Amino acid sequence: MTILFEIKKHYELQKVTWKEKDHLVDTDCGVKQIRVWKDRALLDWHVRWRDEVGKNSLAVADRMIRTAEGKPWVVMENEYLTLHDYVEGTHERSGHEKRWGLLIGNMLQAGLELQGEFSSVTKEDHYSFDTCLAAIHKLSKEYNELVSVKNSLPEANKRLNLAMELKKASSHVPLPLFDSDTHMNNGGQIFNILFYRGSDDYPEHGYRPLRSLLTEWLKECGPYSLRKLLTCINEHFSLEREQGYLLLAEILTPWELQDCVDQLKNEELAHIVSYVESFEQDWDFNRILLHCFTDWMDDKRKRVAL
């Protein structure tokens, strides 16, 4: 009863009952989501990030509801409790590129503005081609099913070298922080508003989460819709110059290979076949994503030249 009591007290609510224990509560102001935090620095990031993203009226994040005293959290022993509006279901994607572009553009802008202050809160995942190479050569001696993975190595190496060149050329450019657990299914809808359910995870420094989101969009909505989305993002956060090249570098980095190697640590044959099939699909989709993004950038340059 402690959590319910604290919520009722600090948010001055008349009714608070569990709808889904430790996750959702029913209140006289509707269903609310609760989150419990242990890391104050991480919490500070999520409060600021959500507030910055939600400064418009058409696409907002699930910011922390303020207590009766105007605070974004309730202190509970060595933890912090936050309360959020909750929306079930998901927002449509195709045909709503403007709204999603506004949201993603605001996410990127907020992440860029806050990256200096919160750079110590990030989680990093460094790419190691040598590690992938060693693992694949070792596994391919035992399993014939890895032929397609092994055949991808020359192209993966070429992509990685191009990515490193782009990053080196833009090494003076700050990268935005981005919610590492970013997915299209996190977007809900209240009337005509895109309501985004943020995570409680550590942000990532750079464009890998956005790359994953763009891949999701491509798979569901197709290349034409993806190009429209990129144009709509660009209206709120420029992807035409250095930031665009840094995103291109992330798309070039062969993360599909590292993801496959991580999965192949489970060496049961049935799983290996499944992982290889998944890798082949991811590899093909990333080629399409790369083609779409470079075409989009080329088109933007041509328009500027005209």
N, C-alpha and C positions, 0 to 999 in steps of 0.2 A: 504493500500500500504506500510505501514511502515515495516512489516516483509520482504516483497519482496525486498524492497529497501536495507535493512540491509544485506540480504543474497547476493544480487548482489554486494554490495560495499565491504563487508569483505571477500568474497570468490572470488572476481574478476571474476565474471561470466558475460557473454554478454546477456544471455536471462534467465529470471526467471519468470515463470507464474504458477498460481495455477493449479494443476491437480486434487487435492482433498483438498479443503480449510482447512487450519490449520493442514494439515497432510502430503500431498505430493506436490512437486513442479516439474515442467518440467524445465530443464536447458539445456544449450548447452553441458553439460557433462552428460546428462541422467537424469532419474527420481531420485529425492532425497527425503528422509524422513526428516521432521523437528520434533524436540521435544523442548518443552519449560519447563524449570525447575525453581522452586522457592527455593528449598532447596540446598544450595551450598555443604553441606557435602554429600548429596545423589548424587549429580552430580559428585563430586570428586570420589566417589566410582565407579560409572558407567564408568567414563573415565579410571580409573586405571584397573578395572576388564576387560573391553573390550580390552584394550591394551595388558594385560597379556594373555588373552585367544587367541588373534590373532597373537601370535608369531610364528606360523607355517604356512605352505602354503596350507594345505589340508582341514583345518577346522578353520574358523575364525568367530569372532563376528562382528557386525556392528559398528565398532569403530567410534569415532567422527572424521569427516573430519576436518583437520586443516585449519584455515583461512590463508590469505596471510601473516599474521604476525606470523603464526605458533601456534596459540592458538586453543584449542579444543572447544571453545564456543565464542559466541558473547554476550556481556552484553547489556541488553535492560531494562532500568529503574531498577526495582527491580527483574528482571528475567534474565535467561540465555537461549540462543537459541543454539541448536546444530544441525548439519547437518549430515546425514548418507546416505550411498549408500542404494538402495532399490531393492529388488528382489521379483518378484511375484512368486506364486506357492510354492510347498514344495519339499523337498528332499526325495527320496525313503528311506525306512528304511530296510526292510528285504533284506539281501544280501549286505548291506553296513554297517555292524556292526563295521568294522575297523575304518571307518571315523567318525561314531558317537561315538565310544569308545574314539577316539582321542579327539574329542570335549569335551565330558563329563569329561574325565580325566583331560584335561587342565582347565576346569571350576573348578573342585575340587581342583586342585593344586593352582590355582590363589586364590580361596576362602580361602584356608588354609594359604597361604602366607600373605594375606591382612587382615585376621580376627583380628589380634591384633590392627591394625591401624584404622579399621572401625567398631569395635564392637558396638560403640554407635549409628550406623546408622541403626541397624537391627530392624525388627519387630518380636515380640515373640507371640506365641500362646500356652499357657500352657494347658496341658490335665488335666481334672478333672473328674475322674470316678464317684465320689460322685454326681456331678452335673448331669451327664448322668443318674445315677441310680435313683435319685429323680424325674427327668423329665419323665423317662420311666414308673416308677411305677404310677405316677400321670396320665399320658396319657392312660396307659393300663386299667385303671378303666373305662375310657369313650369309648375306641375303642378296639374291639376284634381283629382288623387287626394287632395289634402289637405283636402277639404271637411269631413270629420268632425273633423279636428284643429282646423281654424279655428272650427268651430261649438262646440267645447268651451271656447273662450277665456273667454266670460262666466262660465261655471260655475267654471272654474279660478281666475279672479280673485276670485270670491266665496269660494271655498274658502280661498284664500291669505289673504284679509283676516280670515276667521274664525280661521285658524291663528295669525296674528300677534297677534290679540286675546288668544287663550288663552296664548300665550307671554309676552305683556306682563304679563298678570295673574299669571303664575307665575314672573316673572323672578327672584324671590328664591330659587327652589327649585333645588338642584343637580341636574344631569342625570347619570345613570350613564354610564360608559364601556362600550362593547359591542364585541365582536369584529366588525370590519366584514365579514368573510367568513363569515357565519353562515348555514348551510343545513341542512335536515333530513337530507340525504344524508351529512352529517358525523357523524351519530349511528350508532354500531355497537352490537353487543351481545355481552357476555361473560356467559354463563349468564343470570341475571335482572337484570343491571346494564346501564344505558344508558351507553355509553362514547362520549364526545364528542371528536372529533378537532378540536382548535383550529387556528387558522391561524398564520402567522408575519407577519401584516399588522399595520399600525397600527390601534389601536382608534378607533372613532368616538364622538364626544361626543353622546349623544342616542339617539333611538329609531328612526332610519331602518333599521338592520339588523334590529331586531325587527319593524318594519312589513313588511319583505321576507319574513321568516320566517313571519309570520302569513298573508301572502298565499299563500305556498307551501302552508301547511297548509290554507287555505280551498280552494284549487284541487284538492288531492288528497283531502281528507277531508270537505269540506262544512261548512255553517254550524253544524249541531248540534254536531259534534265541535269546531269552533273555540270555541264558547261554553263547552264543557266544559274546553277547554285554558285559556281565560282564567280560569275559576274556579279551576283547579288552580294556575296561576301566582300568583293572588291569595292563595292560602293561604301562600305563602312570600315574596311581595313585593307590597305593597298597590298595586293599580291603581285604587282607588276614589276617591282624592282628587287631590292635586296631580300626582303622577306619572301618574295616569290621564289627566288633562287634557293633560299634555305629550305623552303617547302619542297622544291624540286629535288634537292639533295636527299631529303628524307624519303621521298618516293623512290629514288634511285637505290638507296641502301637496301640490300637484299635481306630484309628482316624475315621474309618467308622461309629462307634457308635456315636461319637460326631457330625460328619457331619449330620447323620440322625436326631439327636436330634435338631440340629440347623434348619433343614428343617421342622421338625414337628411343629415348632412354628406357621406355617400356618395350622390351625386345620380344614380345610375343608376336608371332607371325601374323595373326589376324589383325592385330592393332597396327602393325607395320604397313600392311597393305592399305588400310584405311588412312593412315597418316600420309602415305605417299600420294594417294588419290587427292587428299585435301591439299597437299603441297602443290600438285600439278594445277589444281583449280586456282589456288591463290597466286601462283606464278603467272598464269594466263591473265587473271584479272588485274594484276599489277602492271602487266604490259599495256593493257587497255587504259588503265588509270594514267600511266606515264604518257601514253599517246594523247589522251584527252587534255592533260594539263599542259604539255608542251605545245599542242595545237592552240589551246586557249591563250597561252602567253604569246605565241607568234602572232595570233590575230590581234591582240592588244597592241603589239609593237607596230604592226602594219597600220592600224587605225591612228596611232600617234604620228607616224611618218606622213600619213595623208593630211 
